[in-house]
Amino acid sequence: MYSREEAKKLKEKFWTSFGQFMSLMPSEEGTKVNWVNYKTGVKHLYFRMEAEGKQAQIFIELAHPDEGIRALMYEQLLAYKNLLHTEPGEEWIWDATHTDEYGKVTARVALLLEEKVSIFKQEDWPKLIAFFKPRLIALDGFWSSAKYGFEIFT
């Protein structure tokens, strides 16, 4: 078992390594991008990656504090469902009212890595990278087309 500080350092090491690995990849539009902290340009709309416990997931999160606006954003995202599923070539899980461990309600479109992995096992890092990399690139490809439909929310 790791101390809180050791766990924090190991997580930082993974995300720094992943960011350095991805830094050589240009975005769909040919620009440099911070893949770990991807900027969508739309307030309250995020691309997130998590590796907690023995699972990993990547997701689009709509975190607008106004429930009505969040619902409109979710409906707009639903309009792009086929494009989103086509880009990575897989079906994602749609959740209009996701509640996180802190009780915050958001909307999410997520994909969970089925295999049990841990960010605390360096031997699992290649599996995590192999899961995150193509999907993050696919999200970028998706976003290069879909972002124009979200300009109303910027």
VMD Tcl script that builds the backbone (N, CA, C; Angstrom):
set m [mol new atoms 462]
animate dup $m
set s [atomselect $m all]
$s set {name element resname resid chain x y z} {
  {N N MET 1 A 0.835 -1.177 0.000}
  {CA C MET 1 A 0.000 0.000 0.000}
  {C C MET 1 A 0.884 1.247 0.000}
  {N N TYR 2 A 0.461 2.213 -0.746}
  {CA C TYR 2 A 1.222 3.456 -0.856}
  {C C TYR 2 A 0.695 4.506 0.119}
  {N N SER 3 A 1.597 5.350 0.575}
  {CA C SER 3 A 1.159 6.498 1.359}
  {C C SER 3 A 0.462 7.462 0.408}
  {N N ARG 4 A -0.255 8.411 0.955}
  {CA C ARG 4 A -0.957 9.390 0.128}
  {C C ARG 4 A 0.021 10.125 -0.790}
  {N N GLU 5 A 1.168 10.501 -0.247}
  {CA C GLU 5 A 2.176 11.233 -1.016}
  {C C GLU 5 A 2.780 10.357 -2.116}
  {N N GLU 6 A 3.057 9.095 -1.801}
  {CA C GLU 6 A 3.598 8.167 -2.807}
  {C C GLU 6 A 2.585 7.934 -3.927}
  {N N ALA 7 A 1.333 7.768 -3.562}
  {CA C ALA 7 A 0.276 7.561 -4.562}
  {C C ALA 7 A 0.158 8.782 -5.467}
  {N N LYS 8 A 0.206 9.961 -4.875}
  {CA C LYS 8 A 0.123 11.199 -5.654}
  {C C LYS 8 A 1.282 11.292 -6.640}
  {N N LYS 9 A 2.491 10.985 -6.179}
  {CA C LYS 9 A 3.667 11.058 -7.046}
  {C C LYS 9 A 3.598 10.042 -8.183}
  {N N LEU 10 A 3.110 8.852 -7.890}
  {CA C LEU 10 A 2.998 7.826 -8.930}
  {C C LEU 10 A 1.968 8.231 -9.985}
  {N N LYS 11 A 0.847 8.791 -9.545}
  {CA C LYS 11 A -0.169 9.278 -10.493}
  {C C LYS 11 A 0.405 10.404 -11.357}
  {N N GLU 12 A 1.090 11.336 -10.710}
  {CA C GLU 12 A 1.718 12.435 -11.459}
  {C C GLU 12 A 2.716 11.905 -12.474}
  {N N LYS 13 A 3.482 10.903 -12.072}
  {CA C LYS 13 A 4.473 10.319 -12.974}
  {C C LYS 13 A 3.791 9.693 -14.195}
  {N N PHE 14 A 2.683 8.968 -13.959}
  {CA C PHE 14 A 1.969 8.374 -15.095}
  {C C PHE 14 A 1.458 9.453 -16.036}
  {N N TRP 15 A 0.730 10.448 -15.498}
  {CA C TRP 15 A 0.114 11.461 -16.353}
  {C C TRP 15 A 1.174 12.320 -17.046}
  {N N THR 16 A 2.290 12.576 -16.393}
  {CA C THR 16 A 3.388 13.308 -17.038}
  {C C THR 16 A 3.969 12.478 -18.170}
  {N N SER 17 A 4.187 11.193 -17.908}
  {CA C SER 17 A 4.716 10.296 -18.950}
  {C C SER 17 A 3.760 10.197 -20.126}
  {N N PHE 18 A 2.479 10.055 -19.825}
  {CA C PHE 18 A 1.475 9.974 -20.882}
  {C C PHE 18 A 1.458 11.266 -21.695}
  {N N GLY 19 A 1.500 12.392 -21.017}
  {CA C GLY 19 A 1.522 13.686 -21.703}
  {C C GLY 19 A 2.735 13.847 -22.591}
  {N N GLN 20 A 3.888 13.420 -22.113}
  {CA C GLN 20 A 5.101 13.496 -22.931}
  {C C GLN 20 A 4.995 12.573 -24.138}
  {N N PHE 21 A 4.461 11.387 -23.932}
  {CA C PHE 21 A 4.269 10.430 -25.019}
  {C C PHE 21 A 3.337 11.007 -26.090}
  {N N MET 22 A 2.265 11.637 -25.649}
  {CA C MET 22 A 1.273 12.176 -26.572}
  {C C MET 22 A 1.693 13.509 -27.195}
  {N N SER 23 A 2.648 14.193 -26.594}
  {CA C SER 23 A 3.012 15.534 -27.055}
  {C C SER 23 A 3.498 15.562 -28.501}
  {N N LEU 24 A 3.948 14.441 -29.000}
  {CA C LEU 24 A 4.422 14.378 -30.386}
  {C C LEU 24 A 3.274 14.278 -31.390}
  {N N MET 25 A 2.076 14.002 -30.884}
  {CA C MET 25 A 0.913 13.841 -31.752}
  {C C MET 25 A 0.250 15.192 -31.992}
  {N N PRO 26 A 0.130 15.611 -33.246}
  {CA C PRO 26 A -0.619 16.850 -33.496}
  {C C PRO 26 A -2.119 16.568 -33.402}
  {N N SER 27 A -2.890 17.614 -33.221}
  {CA C SER 27 A -4.343 17.458 -33.203}
  {C C SER 27 A -4.837 17.174 -34.620}
  {N N GLU 28 A -6.115 16.890 -34.739}
  {CA C GLU 28 A -6.748 16.664 -36.041}
  {C C GLU 28 A -6.515 17.850 -36.969}
  {N N GLU 29 A -6.452 19.036 -36.384}
  {CA C GLU 29 A -6.264 20.255 -37.181}
  {C C GLU 29 A -4.790 20.608 -37.363}
  {N N GLY 30 A -3.895 19.731 -36.905}
  {CA C GLY 30 A -2.464 19.925 -37.116}
  {C C GLY 30 A -1.781 20.825 -36.101}
  {N N THR 31 A -2.483 21.180 -35.039}
  {CA C THR 31 A -1.900 22.058 -34.025}
  {C C THR 31 A -1.395 21.251 -32.834}
  {N N LYS 32 A -0.554 21.880 -32.042}
  {CA C LYS 32 A -0.060 21.263 -30.820}
  {C C LYS 32 A -1.178 21.325 -29.782}
  {N N VAL 33 A -1.332 20.270 -29.018}
  {CA C VAL 33 A -2.413 20.206 -28.040}
  {C C VAL 33 A -1.896 19.584 -26.745}
  {N N ASN 34 A -2.428 20.032 -25.636}
  {CA C ASN 34 A -2.149 19.407 -24.346}
  {C C ASN 34 A -3.174 18.292 -24.182}
  {N N TRP 35 A -2.774 17.077 -24.490}
  {CA C TRP 35 A -3.705 15.960 -24.522}
  {C C TRP 35 A -4.258 15.621 -23.147}
  {N N VAL 36 A -3.461 15.761 -22.109}
  {CA C VAL 36 A -3.909 15.396 -20.763}
  {C C VAL 36 A -4.923 16.407 -20.229}
  {N N ASN 37 A -4.786 17.645 -20.634}
  {CA C ASN 37 A -5.707 18.700 -20.203}
  {C C ASN 37 A -6.306 19.346 -21.457}
  {N N TYR 38 A -7.038 18.541 -22.210}
  {CA C TYR 38 A -7.580 18.946 -23.499}
  {C C TYR 38 A -8.552 20.104 -23.341}
  {N N LYS 39 A -8.349 21.153 -24.101}
  {CA C LYS 39 A -9.229 22.328 -24.064}
  {C C LYS 39 A -10.245 22.232 -25.203}
  {N N THR 40 A -11.522 22.107 -24.841}
  {CA C THR 40 A -12.565 22.045 -25.866}
  {C C THR 40 A -12.957 23.429 -26.351}
  {N N GLY 41 A -12.678 24.445 -25.541}
  {CA C GLY 41 A -13.091 25.802 -25.891}
  {C C GLY 41 A -14.522 26.108 -25.485}
  {N N VAL 42 A -15.184 25.134 -24.873}
  {CA C VAL 42 A -16.555 25.321 -24.409}
  {C C VAL 42 A -16.548 25.163 -22.887}
  {N N LYS 43 A -16.979 26.221 -22.217}
  {CA C LYS 43 A -17.010 26.190 -20.765}
  {C C LYS 43 A -17.935 25.072 -20.290}
  {N N HIS 44 A -17.486 24.326 -19.319}
  {CA C HIS 44 A -18.241 23.236 -18.694}
  {C C HIS 44 A -18.324 21.978 -19.562}
  {N N LEU 45 A -17.563 21.891 -20.645}
  {CA C LEU 45 A -17.517 20.687 -21.473}
  {C C LEU 45 A -16.067 20.213 -21.494}
  {N N TYR 46 A -15.852 19.016 -20.968}
  {CA C TYR 46 A -14.496 18.513 -20.781}
  {C C TYR 46 A -14.322 17.116 -21.357}
  {N N PHE 47 A -13.114 16.820 -21.799}
  {CA C PHE 47 A -12.700 15.458 -22.116}
  {C C PHE 47 A -11.845 15.031 -20.932}
  {N N ARG 48 A -12.221 13.942 -20.308}
  {CA C ARG 48 A -11.517 13.511 -19.099}
  {C C ARG 48 A -11.073 12.059 -19.222}
  {N N MET 49 A -9.990 11.774 -18.528}
  {CA C MET 49 A -9.487 10.413 -18.397}
  {C C MET 49 A -9.292 10.157 -16.916}
  {N N GLU 50 A -9.675 8.977 -16.475}
  {CA C GLU 50 A -9.485 8.597 -15.084}
  {C C GLU 50 A -8.916 7.191 -15.019}
  {N N ALA 51 A -8.041 7.011 -14.067}
  {CA C ALA 51 A -7.518 5.687 -13.743}
  {C C ALA 51 A -7.535 5.603 -12.221}
  {N N GLU 52 A -8.606 5.053 -11.702}
  {CA C GLU 52 A -8.806 4.970 -10.249}
  {C C GLU 52 A -9.096 3.534 -9.868}
  {N N GLY 53 A -8.618 3.154 -8.701}
  {CA C GLY 53 A -8.849 1.787 -8.252}
  {C C GLY 53 A -8.268 0.823 -9.273}
  {N N LYS 54 A -9.094 -0.069 -9.748}
  {CA C LYS 54 A -8.641 -1.045 -10.749}
  {C C LYS 54 A -9.355 -0.847 -12.074}
  {N N GLN 55 A -9.788 0.388 -12.334}
  {CA C GLN 55 A -10.463 0.650 -13.594}
  {C C GLN 55 A -9.980 1.947 -14.213}
  {N N ALA 56 A -10.205 2.045 -15.504}
  {CA C ALA 56 A -9.871 3.251 -16.251}
  {C C ALA 56 A -11.050 3.583 -17.143}
  {N N GLN 57 A -11.255 4.880 -17.346}
  {CA C GLN 57 A -12.324 5.315 -18.226}
  {C C GLN 57 A -11.946 6.634 -18.871}
  {N N ILE 58 A -12.533 6.857 -20.024}
  {CA C ILE 58 A -12.401 8.119 -20.730}
  {C C ILE 58 A -13.816 8.609 -20.976}
  {N N PHE 59 A -14.019 9.925 -20.855}
  {CA C PHE 59 A -15.381 10.406 -21.015}
  {C C PHE 59 A -15.433 11.877 -21.396}
  {N N ILE 60 A -16.568 12.220 -21.974}
  {CA C ILE 60 A -16.927 13.615 -22.194}
  {C C ILE 60 A -17.822 13.968 -21.016}
  {N N GLU 61 A -17.507 15.059 -20.354}
  {CA C GLU 61 A -18.308 15.472 -19.207}
  {C C GLU 61 A -18.913 16.840 -19.458}
  {N N LEU 62 A -20.198 16.931 -19.237}
  {CA C LEU 62 A -20.922 18.197 -19.304}
  {C C LEU 62 A -21.228 18.572 -17.856}
  {N N ALA 63 A -20.568 19.614 -17.364}
  {CA C ALA 63 A -20.640 19.949 -15.944}
  {C C ALA 63 A -21.257 21.314 -15.685}
  {N N HIS 64 A -22.096 21.776 -16.597}
  {CA C HIS 64 A -22.706 23.086 -16.385}
  {C C HIS 64 A -23.547 23.039 -15.104}
  {N N PRO 65 A -23.411 24.053 -14.226}
  {CA C PRO 65 A -24.156 24.033 -12.966}
  {C C PRO 65 A -25.667 24.195 -13.146}
  {N N ASP 66 A -26.090 24.796 -14.257}
  {CA C ASP 66 A -27.516 24.963 -14.522}
  {C C ASP 66 A -28.029 23.684 -15.195}
  {N N GLU 67 A -28.955 23.019 -14.520}
  {CA C GLU 67 A -29.483 21.740 -15.015}
  {C C GLU 67 A -30.090 21.858 -16.407}
  {N N GLY 68 A -30.810 22.937 -16.669}
  {CA C GLY 68 A -31.447 23.137 -17.964}
  {C C GLY 68 A -30.437 23.314 -19.088}
  {N N ILE 69 A -29.413 24.106 -18.845}
  {CA C ILE 69 A -28.371 24.312 -19.866}
  {C C ILE 69 A -27.587 23.023 -20.076}
  {N N ARG 70 A -27.306 22.312 -18.974}
  {CA C ARG 70 A -26.606 21.026 -19.089}
  {C C ARG 70 A -27.428 20.057 -19.940}
  {N N ALA 71 A -28.758 20.054 -19.757}
  {CA C ALA 71 A -29.635 19.185 -20.549}
  {C C ALA 71 A -29.606 19.579 -22.023}
  {N N LEU 72 A -29.578 20.882 -22.312}
  {CA C LEU 72 A -29.478 21.339 -23.703}
  {C C LEU 72 A -28.143 20.915 -24.321}
  {N N MET 73 A -27.084 21.025 -23.551}
  {CA C MET 73 A -25.770 20.602 -24.044}
  {C C MET 73 A -25.770 19.101 -24.333}
  {N N TYR 74 A -26.405 18.334 -23.460}
  {CA C TYR 74 A -26.490 16.890 -23.641}
  {C C TYR 74 A -27.297 16.550 -24.901}
  {N N GLU 75 A -28.411 17.244 -25.105}
  {CA C GLU 75 A -29.209 17.033 -26.313}
  {C C GLU 75 A -28.394 17.348 -27.565}
  {N N GLN 76 A -27.600 18.409 -27.493}
  {CA C GLN 76 A -26.753 18.767 -28.630}
  {C C GLN 76 A -25.723 17.668 -28.874}
  {N N LEU 77 A -25.167 17.137 -27.805}
  {CA C LEU 77 A -24.198 16.051 -27.941}
  {C C LEU 77 A -24.865 14.809 -28.537}
  {N N LEU 78 A -26.083 14.551 -28.122}
  {CA C LEU 78 A -26.842 13.416 -28.683}
  {C C LEU 78 A -27.007 13.547 -30.198}
  {N N ALA 79 A -27.132 14.770 -30.681}
  {CA C ALA 79 A -27.260 14.989 -32.123}
  {C C ALA 79 A -26.016 14.522 -32.868}
  {N N TYR 80 A -24.907 14.433 -32.167}
  {CA C TYR 80 A -23.634 13.995 -32.763}
  {C C TYR 80 A -23.272 12.557 -32.383}
  {N N LYS 81 A -24.231 11.819 -31.863}
  {CA C LYS 81 A -23.972 10.460 -31.375}
  {C C LYS 81 A -23.353 9.563 -32.441}
  {N N ASN 82 A -23.913 9.573 -33.631}
  {CA C ASN 82 A -23.371 8.711 -34.690}
  {C C ASN 82 A -21.936 9.076 -35.033}
  {N N LEU 83 A -21.658 10.368 -35.097}
  {CA C LEU 83 A -20.295 10.813 -35.374}
  {C C LEU 83 A -19.357 10.368 -34.266}
  {N N LEU 84 A -19.780 10.503 -33.019}
  {CA C LEU 84 A -18.939 10.096 -31.901}
  {C C LEU 84 A -18.648 8.605 -31.937}
  {N N HIS 85 A -19.637 7.800 -32.235}
  {CA C HIS 85 A -19.430 6.356 -32.268}
  {C C HIS 85 A -18.641 5.920 -33.502}
  {N N THR 86 A -18.743 6.667 -34.581}
  {CA C THR 86 A -18.011 6.331 -35.795}
  {C C THR 86 A -16.519 6.609 -35.632}
  {N N GLU 87 A -16.185 7.719 -35.003}
  {CA C GLU 87 A -14.782 8.137 -34.888}
  {C C GLU 87 A -13.925 7.079 -34.192}
  {N N PRO 88 A -14.284 6.604 -32.983}
  {CA C PRO 88 A -13.470 5.554 -32.368}
  {C C PRO 88 A -13.892 4.149 -32.795}
  {N N GLY 89 A -15.041 4.035 -33.457}
  {CA C GLY 89 A -15.513 2.728 -33.914}
  {C C GLY 89 A -16.096 1.863 -32.807}
  {N N GLU 90 A -16.663 2.494 -31.785}
  {CA C GLU 90 A -17.249 1.721 -30.685}
  {C C GLU 90 A -18.368 2.523 -30.020}
  {N N GLU 91 A -19.265 1.802 -29.365}
  {CA C GLU 91 A -20.398 2.424 -28.682}
  {C C GLU 91 A -19.963 2.896 -27.297}
  {N N TRP 92 A -20.306 4.117 -26.971}
  {CA C TRP 92 A -20.013 4.668 -25.654}
  {C C TRP 92 A -21.285 4.638 -24.818}
  {N N ILE 93 A -21.140 4.802 -23.506}
  {CA C ILE 93 A -22.273 4.778 -22.577}
  {C C ILE 93 A -22.729 6.216 -22.325}
  {N N TRP 94 A -24.018 6.449 -22.559}
  {CA C TRP 94 A -24.603 7.784 -22.422}
  {C C TRP 94 A -25.357 7.874 -21.104}
  {N N ASP 95 A -25.065 8.897 -20.320}
  {CA C ASP 95 A -25.687 9.078 -19.016}
  {C C ASP 95 A -26.014 10.561 -18.828}
  {N N ALA 96 A -27.280 10.893 -18.935}
  {CA C ALA 96 A -27.711 12.290 -18.846}
  {C C ALA 96 A -27.615 12.841 -17.431}
  {N N THR 97 A -27.628 11.976 -16.432}
  {CA C THR 97 A -27.565 12.436 -15.035}
  {C C THR 97 A -26.608 11.565 -14.241}
  {N N HIS 98 A -25.344 11.752 -14.473}
  {CA C HIS 98 A -24.319 11.017 -13.726}
  {C C HIS 98 A -24.046 11.748 -12.406}
  {N N THR 99 A -24.022 11.013 -11.322}
  {CA C THR 99 A -23.676 11.590 -10.022}
  {C C THR 99 A -22.338 11.016 -9.585}
  {N N ASP 100 A -21.370 11.909 -9.345}
  {CA C ASP 100 A -20.043 11.436 -8.941}
  {C C ASP 100 A -19.998 11.129 -7.445}
  {N N GLU 101 A -18.845 10.700 -6.977}
  {CA C GLU 101 A -18.697 10.283 -5.581}
  {C C GLU 101 A -18.883 11.435 -4.588}
  {N N TYR 102 A -18.870 12.678 -5.079}
  {CA C TYR 102 A -19.069 13.841 -4.215}
  {C C TYR 102 A -20.499 14.386 -4.291}
  {N N GLY 103 A -21.350 13.701 -5.063}
  {CA C GLY 103 A -22.737 14.118 -5.192}
  {C C GLY 103 A -22.995 15.143 -6.288}
  {N N LYS 104 A -21.963 15.491 -7.044}
  {CA C LYS 104 A -22.124 16.459 -8.138}
  {C C LYS 104 A -22.774 15.763 -9.336}
  {N N VAL 105 A -23.805 16.394 -9.872}
  {CA C VAL 105 A -24.509 15.831 -11.027}
  {C C VAL 105 A -23.948 16.451 -12.300}
  {N N THR 106 A -23.576 15.594 -13.230}
  {CA C THR 106 A -23.098 16.002 -14.544}
  {C C THR 106 A -23.760 15.095 -15.575}
  {N N ALA 107 A -23.475 15.341 -16.818}
  {CA C ALA 107 A -23.865 14.413 -17.886}
  {C C ALA 107 A -22.566 13.854 -18.445}
  {N N ARG 108 A -22.577 12.581 -18.799}
  {CA C ARG 108 A -21.359 11.943 -19.290}
  {C C ARG 108 A -21.643 11.029 -20.463}
  {N N VAL 109 A -20.641 10.962 -21.311}
  {CA C VAL 109 A -20.599 9.961 -22.362}
  {C C VAL 109 A -19.249 9.292 -22.173}
  {N N ALA 110 A -19.267 8.027 -21.796}
  {CA C ALA 110 A -18.045 7.390 -21.310}
  {C C ALA 110 A -17.784 6.037 -21.948}
  {N N LEU 111 A -16.529 5.641 -21.824}
  {CA C LEU 111 A -16.120 4.294 -22.201}
  {C C LEU 111 A -15.199 3.791 -21.101}
  {N N LEU 112 A -15.502 2.606 -20.622}
  {CA C LEU 112 A -14.762 2.000 -19.526}
  {C C LEU 112 A -13.858 0.904 -20.074}
  {N N LEU 113 A -12.636 0.861 -19.614}
  {CA C LEU 113 A -11.729 -0.232 -19.962}
  {C C LEU 113 A -12.212 -1.466 -19.216}
  {N N GLU 114 A -12.520 -2.508 -19.948}
  {CA C GLU 114 A -13.076 -3.718 -19.338}
  {C C GLU 114 A -12.054 -4.461 -18.485}
  {N N GLU 115 A -10.813 -4.368 -18.846}
  {CA C GLU 115 A -9.746 -5.074 -18.135}
  {C C GLU 115 A -9.399 -4.364 -16.831}
  {N N LYS 116 A -9.119 -5.126 -15.784}
  {CA C LYS 116 A -8.710 -4.549 -14.503}
  {C C LYS 116 A -7.258 -4.096 -14.608}
  {N N VAL 117 A -7.039 -2.833 -14.360}
  {CA C VAL 117 A -5.692 -2.258 -14.413}
  {C C VAL 117 A -5.534 -1.292 -13.248}
  {N N SER 118 A -4.293 -1.006 -12.915}
  {CA C SER 118 A -4.025 -0.064 -11.837}
  {C C SER 118 A -2.926 0.904 -12.256}
  {N N ILE 119 A -3.179 2.166 -12.018}
  {CA C ILE 119 A -2.188 3.195 -12.306}
  {C C ILE 119 A -0.966 3.022 -11.397}
  {N N PHE 120 A -1.139 2.279 -10.301}
  {CA C PHE 120 A -0.050 2.057 -9.355}
  {C C PHE 120 A 0.862 0.899 -9.754}
  {N N LYS 121 A 0.517 0.197 -10.814}
  {CA C LYS 121 A 1.365 -0.884 -11.338}
  {C C LYS 121 A 1.957 -0.409 -12.658}
  {N N GLN 122 A 3.230 -0.138 -12.665}
  {CA C GLN 122 A 3.849 0.369 -13.893}
  {C C GLN 122 A 3.733 -0.628 -15.042}
  {N N GLU 123 A 3.601 -1.898 -14.739}
  {CA C GLU 123 A 3.424 -2.888 -15.806}
  {C C GLU 123 A 2.054 -2.748 -16.472}
  {N N ASP 124 A 1.115 -2.054 -15.830}
  {CA C ASP 124 A -0.198 -1.788 -16.434}
  {C C ASP 124 A -0.210 -0.511 -17.278}
  {N N TRP 125 A 0.814 0.305 -17.178}
  {CA C TRP 125 A 0.827 1.577 -17.902}
  {C C TRP 125 A 0.683 1.401 -19.411}
  {N N PRO 126 A 1.345 0.419 -20.041}
  {CA C PRO 126 A 1.128 0.249 -21.486}
  {C C PRO 126 A -0.333 -0.041 -21.835}
  {N N LYS 127 A -1.036 -0.773 -20.979}
  {CA C LYS 127 A -2.455 -1.055 -21.217}
  {C C LYS 127 A -3.281 0.228 -21.097}
  {N N LEU 128 A -2.950 1.045 -20.107}
  {CA C LEU 128 A -3.652 2.313 -19.931}
  {C C LEU 128 A -3.406 3.230 -21.128}
  {N N ILE 129 A -2.174 3.309 -21.554}
  {CA C ILE 129 A -1.831 4.151 -22.708}
  {C C ILE 129 A -2.534 3.633 -23.960}
  {N N ALA 130 A -2.532 2.314 -24.139}
  {CA C ALA 130 A -3.187 1.719 -25.311}
  {C C ALA 130 A -4.697 1.958 -25.288}
  {N N PHE 131 A -5.267 2.112 -24.112}
  {CA C PHE 131 A -6.685 2.424 -23.996}
  {C C PHE 131 A -6.942 3.907 -24.254}
  {N N PHE 132 A -6.191 4.779 -23.588}
  {CA C PHE 132 A -6.438 6.215 -23.677}
  {C C PHE 132 A -6.053 6.818 -25.028}
  {N N LYS 133 A -4.898 6.472 -25.548}
  {CA C LYS 133 A -4.360 7.148 -26.732}
  {C C LYS 133 A -5.315 7.152 -27.930}
  {N N PRO 134 A -5.758 5.991 -28.425}
  {CA C PRO 134 A -6.606 6.033 -29.634}
  {C C PRO 134 A -7.951 6.706 -29.398}
  {N N ARG 135 A -8.466 6.605 -28.190}
  {CA C ARG 135 A -9.764 7.214 -27.902}
  {C C ARG 135 A -9.656 8.723 -27.745}
  {N N LEU 136 A -8.560 9.175 -27.179}
  {CA C LEU 136 A -8.346 10.621 -27.064}
  {C C LEU 136 A -8.140 11.232 -28.449}
  {N N ILE 137 A -7.408 10.541 -29.299}
  {CA C ILE 137 A -7.219 10.996 -30.674}
  {C C ILE 137 A -8.567 10.985 -31.411}
  {N N ALA 138 A -9.383 9.959 -31.159}
  {CA C ALA 138 A -10.711 9.890 -31.775}
  {C C ALA 138 A -11.606 11.017 -31.272}
  {N N LEU 139 A -11.517 11.327 -29.965}
  {CA C LEU 139 A -12.296 12.453 -29.440}
  {C C LEU 139 A -11.876 13.754 -30.101}
  {N N ASP 140 A -10.588 13.916 -30.330}
  {CA C ASP 140 A -10.103 15.117 -31.009}
  {C C ASP 140 A -10.656 15.183 -32.433}
  {N N GLY 141 A -10.661 14.059 -33.129}
  {CA C GLY 141 A -11.231 14.022 -34.477}
  {C C GLY 141 A -12.711 14.332 -34.466}
  {N N PHE 142 A -13.418 13.754 -33.509}
  {CA C PHE 142 A -14.837 14.034 -33.337}
  {C C PHE 142 A -15.051 15.521 -33.071}
  {N N TRP 143 A -14.261 16.087 -32.160}
  {CA C TRP 143 A -14.451 17.470 -31.743}
  {C C TRP 143 A -14.134 18.451 -32.861}
  {N N SER 144 A -13.224 18.107 -33.753}
  {CA C SER 144 A -12.901 19.028 -34.850}
  {C C SER 144 A -14.118 19.271 -35.736}
  {N N SER 145 A -15.055 18.319 -35.771}
  {CA C SER 145 A -16.306 18.500 -36.523}
  {C C SER 145 A -17.445 18.989 -35.644}
  {N N ALA 146 A -17.551 18.453 -34.441}
  {CA C ALA 146 A -18.716 18.726 -33.592}
  {C C ALA 146 A -18.657 20.056 -32.861}
  {N N LYS 147 A -17.496 20.623 -32.662}
  {CA C LYS 147 A -17.383 21.828 -31.816}
  {C C LYS 147 A -18.222 22.994 -32.327}
  {N N TYR 148 A -18.456 23.054 -33.621}
  {CA C TYR 148 A -19.235 24.166 -34.172}
  {C C TYR 148 A -20.680 24.130 -33.704}
  {N N GLY 149 A -21.186 22.963 -33.377}
  {CA C GLY 149 A -22.531 22.839 -32.858}
  {C C GLY 149 A -22.673 23.282 -31.410}
  {N N PHE 150 A -21.549 23.594 -30.781}
  {CA C PHE 150 A -21.564 23.986 -29.378}
  {C C PHE 150 A -21.166 25.448 -29.181}
  {N N GLU 151 A -20.996 26.175 -30.278}
  {CA C GLU 151 A -20.593 27.584 -30.173}
  {C C GLU 151 A -21.582 28.417 -29.371}
  {N N ILE 152 A -22.832 28.024 -29.384}
  {CA C ILE 152 A -23.845 28.759 -28.623}
  {C C ILE 152 A -23.555 28.721 -27.112}
  {N N PHE 153 A -22.815 27.704 -26.654}
  {CA C PHE 153 A -22.535 27.540 -25.238}
  {C C PHE 153 A -21.221 28.177 -24.799}
  {N N THR 154 A -20.493 28.800 -25.735}
  {CA C THR 154 A -19.197 29.371 -25.365}
  {C C THR 154 A -19.322 30.741 -24.751}
}
mol reanalyze $m
mol bondsrecalc $m
mol representation Tube
mol addrep $m
